[in-house]
Amino acid sequence: STQSTWGVFRQYIADPKHDIATGFATLRILEWLETRIEHCMQSRPKDWNFRLKIGDVVRHKVHGQKGVVVGRHAACLMPDQWILYNLGDMNHQSLQHPWYSVLVDDRDSHCSGFVRYGSELTHELHETREIRHPLLKRYLHPYDPTVGYVPRHEENSLQHIQLLLSEYIG
């Protein structure tokens, strides 16, 4: 909602580390994200749920890459150009499902630090294992064989939102 967007904006610029220009750039991004989510939610059934949670180890169904979920999104948050390039059209079935940010294990990637963004249709739960990725410690506590991965911040907390935004605006 607009009220929550403005609330995040006010908290963000209240932090003395952030200047007003960065604050307004953040507000533009938040408003764009809000519009994207509202658009996608209009055509989605109201009873959907996330199948994956932050900290789940997953495998990409086509490429086989293993990774860990660090972000969950009710709708695809990529620009229209990205959607058209990667999915072919704006009505692709995967746009009717949640999307996830996944840190791909360096052992399964062509480069270190690869982050995959994908639909719930393209990822499946995989046996929990330790994932190697340079950004892992920003999002999750170290791997524990008894509990797997535990998020560092509560999902949708100000710290979690700032962390995700920092990936886009620096």
LUMNUTOR-50603 format. One record per residue: residue in three letters; residue number from 1; x, y, z of N, C-alpha, C in turn. Coordinates in steps of 0.1 Angstrom, whole numbers, plus 5000, padded with zeros to 4 digits. Example, Ala and Ser with C-alpha at 12.3 -4.5 7.8 and 13.67 -1.06 7.14 Angstrom:
<gudrens>
GUDREN  residu  num   n_x   n_y   n_z  ca_x  ca_y  ca_z   c_x   c_y   c_z
GUDREN     Ala    1  5132  4943  5078  5123  4955  5078  5132  4967  5078
GUDREN     Ser    2  5128  4978  5071  5137  4989  5071  5129  5000  5079
</gudrens>
This chain:
<gudrens>
GUDREN  residu  num   n_x   n_y   n_z  ca_x  ca_y  ca_z   c_x   c_y   c_z
GUDREN     Ser    1  5008  4988  5000  5000  5000  5000  5009  5012  5000
GUDREN     Thr    2  5003  5024  4996  5010  5036  4995  5015  5040  5009
GUDREN     Gln    3  5007  5038  5019  5011  5042  5033  5024  5034  5037
GUDREN     Ser    4  5024  5021  5034  5036  5014  5038  5048  5018  5030
GUDREN     Thr    5  5046  5022  5017  5057  5027  5008  5063  5039  5014
GUDREN     Trp    6  5054  5049  5018  5059  5061  5024  5065  5058  5038
GUDREN     Gly    7  5060  5049  5045  5066  5045  5058  5081  5041  5056
GUDREN     Val    8  5083  5032  5047  5097  5027  5044  5105  5039  5039
GUDREN     Phe    9  5100  5047  5031  5107  5059  5026  5111  5068  5037
GUDREN     Arg   10  5102  5071  5047  5105  5080  5058  5116  5074  5067
GUDREN     Gln   11  5115  5061  5069  5125  5054  5078  5139  5054  5070
GUDREN     Tyr   12  5139  5052  5057  5151  5051  5050  5158  5065  5050
GUDREN     Ile   13  5151  5076  5047  5158  5089  5047  5161  5094  5061
GUDREN     Ala   14  5154  5089  5071  5157  5093  5085  5171  5088  5090
GUDREN     Asp   15  5176  5078  5083  5189  5072  5086  5200  5082  5081
GUDREN     Pro   16  5208  5088  5090  5218  5098  5085  5228  5093  5075
GUDREN     Lys   17  5229  5080  5073  5238  5075  5062  5232  5077  5048
GUDREN     His   18  5219  5080  5047  5213  5082  5034  5210  5097  5031
GUDREN     Asp   19  5214  5101  5019  5210  5115  5015  5197  5115  5008
GUDREN     Ile   20  5191  5127  5006  5178  5129  5001  5177  5123  4987
GUDREN     Ala   21  5187  5125  4979  5186  5120  4965  5185  5105  4964
GUDREN     Thr   22  5192  5098  4973  5191  5084  4974  5177  5080  4979
GUDREN     Gly   23  5172  5088  4988  5159  5086  4994  5148  5087  4983
GUDREN     Phe   24  5149  5097  4974  5139  5098  4963  5141  5087  4953
GUDREN     Ala   25  5153  5083  4950  5155  5072  4941  5149  5059  4947
GUDREN     Thr   26  5150  5057  4960  5144  5046  4967  5129  5047  4966
GUDREN     Leu   27  5123  5059  4967  5109  5060  4966  5104  5057  4952
GUDREN     Arg   28  5111  5061  4942  5107  5058  4928  5107  5043  4926
GUDREN     Ile   29  5117  5036  4931  5118  5021  4930  5107  5015  4938
GUDREN     Leu   30  5104  5019  4950  5093  5014  4958  5079  5016  4951
GUDREN     Glu   31  5077  5027  4945  5064  5030  4938  5063  5021  4925
GUDREN     Trp   32  5074  5019  4918  5074  5011  4906  5071  4996  4911
GUDREN     Leu   33  5078  4992  4921  5075  4978  4926  5061  4976  4930
GUDREN     Glu   34  5055  4986  4937  5041  4986  4942  5032  4985  4930
GUDREN     Thr   35  5035  4992  4919  5026  4992  4907  5027  4978  4900
GUDREN     Arg   36  5039  4973  4900  5042  4959  4893  5034  4949  4901
GUDREN     Ile   37  5035  4949  4914  5028  4939  4923  5013  4940  4921
GUDREN     Glu   38  5008  4953  4921  4993  4954  4920  4988  4949  4906
GUDREN     His   39  4996  4952  4896  4992  4947  4883  4992  4932  4882
GUDREN     Cys   40  5002  4925  4888  5002  4911  4887  4992  4904  4896
GUDREN     Met   41  4989  4911  4907  4979  4905  4917  4965  4906  4911
GUDREN     Gln   42  4962  4915  4902  4948  4916  4896  4944  4903  4889
GUDREN     Ser   43  4954  4896  4883  4951  4884  4875  4954  4871  4882
GUDREN     Arg   44  4958  4872  4895  4962  4860  4902  4951  4856  4912
GUDREN     Pro   45  4949  4843  4914  4939  4839  4924  4943  4844  4938
GUDREN     Lys   46  4933  4847  4946  4936  4853  4959  4942  4844  4969
GUDREN     Asp   47  4941  4831  4966  4945  4821  4977  4959  4815  4974
GUDREN     Trp   48  4967  4822  4967  4981  4817  4965  4989  4818  4977
GUDREN     Asn   49  4999  4809  4978  5009  4809  4989  5023  4807  4983
GUDREN     Phe   50  5033  4812  4991  5047  4809  4987  5049  4794  4990
GUDREN     Arg   51  5055  4787  4981  5059  4773  4983  5072  4772  4990
GUDREN     Leu   52  5081  4782  4988  5094  4782  4993  5096  4793  5004
GUDREN     Lys   53  5105  4791  5013  5108  4802  5023  5122  4806  5022
GUDREN     Ile   54  5125  4818  5028  5139  4823  5028  5147  4813  5036
GUDREN     Gly   55  5159  4809  5030  5167  4799  5037  5166  4785  5030
GUDREN     Asp   56  5156  4783  5022  5154  4770  5016  5165  4768  5005
GUDREN     Val   57  5171  4756  5004  5180  4752  4994  5171  4747  4982
GUDREN     Val   58  5174  4752  4970  5166  4748  4959  5175  4744  4947
GUDREN     Arg   59  5168  4738  4937  5175  4734  4925  5167  4739  4913
GUDREN     His   60  5174  4745  4903  5167  4749  4891  5164  4737  4883
GUDREN     Lys   61  5151  4736  4879  5147  4724  4872  5153  4721  4858
GUDREN     Val   62  5157  4732  4852  5163  4730  4838  5178  4730  4839
GUDREN     His   63  5184  4740  4846  5199  4741  4846  5206  4733  4857
GUDREN     Gly   64  5198  4728  4867  5204  4720  4877  5212  4727  4888
GUDREN     Gln   65  5213  4741  4887  5220  4748  4897  5213  4748  4910
GUDREN     Lys   66  5221  4746  4921  5216  4746  4935  5219  4760  4940
GUDREN     Gly   67  5210  4764  4949  5212  4778  4956  5203  4779  4968
GUDREN     Val   68  5203  4790  4974  5195  4793  4986  5186  4805  4983
GUDREN     Val   69  5174  4804  4988  5164  4815  4986  5167  4826  4996
GUDREN     Val   70  5169  4839  4991  5171  4850  5000  5160  4861  4998
GUDREN     Gly   71  5152  4860  4989  5141  4869  4987  5129  4863  4981
GUDREN     Arg   72  5117  4867  4985  5104  4861  4980  5096  4873  4975
GUDREN     His   73  5090  4872  4963  5083  4883  4957  5069  4878  4952
GUDREN     Ala   74  5059  4885  4956  5045  4881  4952  5044  4882  4937
GUDREN     Ala   75  5052  4890  4930  5051  4891  4916  5065  4893  4910
GUDREN     Cys   76  5067  4891  4897  5080  4893  4891  5082  4908  4891
GUDREN     Leu   77  5094  4912  4896  5097  4926  4898  5107  4931  4887
GUDREN     Met   78  5109  4923  4877  5118  4928  4866  5111  4937  4857
GUDREN     Pro   79  5119  4945  4850  5113  4955  4840  5107  4947  4828
GUDREN     Asp   80  5098  4953  4821  5091  4947  4810  5101  4941  4800
GUDREN     Gln   81  5112  4948  4797  5122  4944  4787  5128  4930  4791
GUDREN     Trp   82  5131  4929  4804  5136  4916  4809  5126  4905  4808
GUDREN     Ile   83  5113  4908  4811  5103  4898  4810  5102  4893  4795
GUDREN     Leu   84  5101  4903  4786  5100  4900  4772  5112  4892  4767
GUDREN     Tyr   85  5124  4895  4771  5136  4888  4766  5136  4874  4772
GUDREN     Asn   86  5133  4872  4785  5135  4860  4791  5122  4850  4790
GUDREN     Leu   87  5111  4856  4789  5098  4848  4789  5091  4849  4776
GUDREN     Gly   88  5094  4859  4768  5087  4859  4755  5075  4868  4754
GUDREN     Asp   89  5067  4869  4765  5056  4878  4764  5051  4881  4779
GUDREN     Met   90  5043  4891  4780  5039  4896  4793  5027  4888  4799
GUDREN     Asn   91  5023  4877  4792  5012  4869  4797  5017  4855  4800
GUDREN     His   92  5030  4853  4802  5036  4840  4804  5031  4834  4817
GUDREN     Gln   93  5029  4821  4818  5022  4815  4829  5030  4817  4842
GUDREN     Ser   94  5044  4818  4841  5052  4820  4853  5049  4833  4860
GUDREN     Leu   95  5043  4843  4853  5040  4856  4859  5028  4855  4869
GUDREN     Gln   96  5022  4844  4869  5010  4841  4878  5014  4834  4891
GUDREN     His   97  5027  4833  4893  5033  4826  4904  5043  4835  4912
GUDREN     Pro   98  5046  4832  4924  5056  4839  4931  5070  4838  4925
GUDREN     Trp   99  5078  4848  4927  5092  4848  4922  5102  4848  4934
GUDREN     Tyr  100  5114  4843  4931  5124  4842  4942  5138  4847  4938
GUDREN     Ser  101  5145  4853  4947  5159  4857  4945  5167  4845  4951
GUDREN     Val  102  5176  4839  4943  5183  4827  4947  5198  4830  4945
GUDREN     Leu  103  5206  4828  4956  5221  4829  4955  5225  4815  4950
GUDREN     Val  104  5231  4815  4938  5235  4802  4932  5249  4798  4938
GUDREN     Asp  105  5250  4785  4941  5262  4780  4947  5273  4782  4936
GUDREN     Asp  106  5285  4788  4941  5296  4790  4932  5301  4777  4925
GUDREN     Arg  107  5299  4766  4931  5303  4753  4925  5294  4749  4913
GUDREN     Asp  108  5282  4755  4912  5273  4752  4901  5271  4763  4891
GUDREN     Ser  109  5280  4774  4892  5278  4785  4884  5290  4788  4875
GUDREN     His  110  5288  4795  4864  5299  4799  4855  5307  4810  4861
GUDREN     Cys  111  5302  4817  4871  5309  4828  4878  5306  4829  4892
GUDREN     Ser  112  5315  4834  4900  5313  4836  4915  5302  4847  4917
GUDREN     Gly  113  5293  4845  4926  5284  4855  4930  5272  4856  4921
GUDREN     Phe  114  5268  4846  4914  5257  4846  4905  5244  4846  4913
GUDREN     Val  115  5235  4855  4910  5222  4855  4916  5211  4852  4905
GUDREN     Arg  116  5203  4842  4908  5192  4838  4899  5179  4844  4903
GUDREN     Tyr  117  5171  4849  4894  5158  4854  4897  5148  4845  4890
GUDREN     Gly  118  5140  4838  4897  5131  4828  4890  5118  4826  4896
GUDREN     Ser  119  5109  4821  4888  5095  4818  4892  5095  4805  4900
GUDREN     Glu  120  5084  4804  4908  5082  4792  4916  5082  4780  4907
GUDREN     Leu  121  5078  4782  4894  5077  4770  4884  5091  4765  4880
GUDREN     Thr  122  5101  4773  4882  5114  4769  4877  5123  4763  4888
GUDREN     His  123  5119  4763  4901  5127  4759  4912  5120  4749  4920
GUDREN     Glu  124  5128  4739  4926  5122  4729  4935  5131  4728  4947
GUDREN     Leu  125  5125  4724  4958  5133  4721  4970  5143  4711  4967
GUDREN     His  126  5155  4712  4974  5166  4703  4972  5171  4700  4986
GUDREN     Glu  127  5178  4689  4987  5183  4685  5000  5192  4697  5005
GUDREN     Thr  128  5191  4700  5018  5198  4711  5024  5213  4707  5024
GUDREN     Arg  129  5221  4717  5019  5235  4715  5019  5241  4729  5020
GUDREN     Glu  130  5254  4730  5023  5260  4742  5024  5262  4748  5011
GUDREN     Ile  131  5259  4761  5009  5260  4768  4996  5272  4778  4997
GUDREN     Arg  132  5280  4779  4987  5291  4788  4987  5287  4800  4978
GUDREN     His  133  5287  4812  4984  5283  4824  4976  5288  4836  4984
GUDREN     Pro  134  5295  4846  4978  5300  4857  4985  5290  4866  4992
GUDREN     Leu  135  5277  4866  4988  5267  4874  4995  5260  4867  5006
GUDREN     Leu  136  5262  4854  5008  5254  4846  5017  5253  4852  5031
GUDREN     Lys  137  5265  4857  5036  5265  4862  5050  5257  4875  5052
GUDREN     Arg  138  5254  4882  5041  5246  4894  5042  5231  4890  5045
GUDREN     Tyr  139  5227  4879  5040  5213  4875  5041  5210  4864  5052
GUDREN     Leu  140  5219  4855  5054  5217  4843  5062  5228  4841  5072
GUDREN     His  141  5224  4835  5083  5234  4831  5093  5242  4819  5087
GUDREN     Pro  142  5253  4816  5092  5261  4804  5087  5253  4792  5087
GUDREN     Tyr  143  5256  4783  5077  5249  4770  5076  5251  4762  5089
GUDREN     Asp  144  5239  4756  5093  5240  4747  5105  5233  4734  5100
GUDREN     Pro  145  5240  4723  5101  5235  4710  5096  5222  4706  5103
GUDREN     Thr  146  5219  4711  5115  5207  4707  5122  5195  4715  5118
GUDREN     Val  147  5197  4728  5114  5185  4736  5110  5186  4742  5096
GUDREN     Gly  148  5197  4740  5090  5199  4746  5076  5203  4761  5077
GUDREN     Tyr  149  5196  4769  5069  5199  4784  5069  5188  4791  5076
GUDREN     Val  150  5192  4801  5084  5183  4810  5092  5186  4824  5087
GUDREN     Pro  151  5175  4831  5083  5176  4845  5079  5182  4854  5089
GUDREN     Arg  152  5190  4864  5085  5196  4874  5095  5186  4884  5099
GUDREN     His  153  5176  4887  5090  5166  4897  5093  5152  4891  5090
GUDREN     Glu  154  5143  4896  5098  5129  4892  5096  5125  4897  5082
GUDREN     Glu  155  5118  4888  5075  5113  4891  5061  5105  4904  5061
GUDREN     Asn  156  5107  4913  5052  5100  4925  5051  5102  4935  5062
GUDREN     Ser  157  5112  4933  5070  5116  4943  5080  5124  4954  5073
GUDREN     Leu  158  5126  4965  5079  5133  4976  5073  5147  4972  5068
GUDREN     Gln  159  5154  4964  5077  5167  4959  5074  5167  4950  5061
GUDREN     His  160  5157  4942  5060  5156  4932  5049  5153  4940  5036
GUDREN     Ile  161  5144  4950  5037  5141  4958  5025  5153  4966  5021
GUDREN     Gln  162  5160  4972  5030  5172  4980  5027  5183  4971  5020
GUDREN     Leu  163  5184  4959  5025  5194  4950  5020  5191  4947  5005
GUDREN     Leu  164  5178  4944  5002  5174  4941  4989  5175  4953  4980
GUDREN     Leu  165  5171  4965  4985  5173  4977  4977  5187  4980  4974
GUDREN     Ser  166  5196  4977  4983  5210  4981  4981  5216  4973  4969
GUDREN     Glu  167  5210  4962  4966  5214  4954  4954  5211  4962  4941
GUDREN     Tyr  168  5201  4971  4942  5196  4978  4930  5201  4992  4929
GUDREN     Ile  169  5203  4999  4940  5207  5013  4940  5220  5016  4946
GUDREN     Gly  170  5227  5005  4951  5240  5007  4956  5241  5012  4970
</gudrens>
